[in-house]
Amino acid sequence: MRSEGRVARVTEVIAGSPKSFEDAIHIGFKRAAKTLRGITGLRVKEQRARVEDGKIVEYRVTLEVIFVLET
């Protein structure tokens, strides 16, 4: 009998928060978890901040969410 390995996929999610980068990561992960099953990890690909009138008004992250494909 031949054993099959696992196959994963990566999808990109962009999320924002007025509080912090960490909060933006949590927001992005929670949203991804609503529609993606089998999440095994994520990678913060990019961090940016939106600035207005000399102040940071939004922290933005681009996440790569890794999940295992169902058989």
Rosetta blueprint (number, residue, H / E / L):
1 M L
2 R L
3 S L
4 E L
5 G L
6 R L
7 V L
8 A E
9 R E
10 V E
11 T E
12 E E
13 V E
14 I E
15 A E
16 G E
17 S E
18 P L
19 K L
20 S L
21 F H
22 E H
23 D H
24 A H
25 I H
26 H H
27 I H
28 G H
29 F H
30 K H
31 R H
32 A H
33 A H
34 K H
35 T H
36 L L
37 R L
38 G L
39 I E
40 T E
41 G E
42 L E
43 R E
44 V E
45 K E
46 E E
47 Q E
48 R E
49 A E
50 R E
51 V E
52 E E
53 D L
54 G L
55 K E
56 I E
57 V E
58 E E
59 Y E
60 R E
61 V E
62 T E
63 L E
64 E E
65 V E
66 I E
67 F E
68 V E
69 L L
70 E L
71 T L
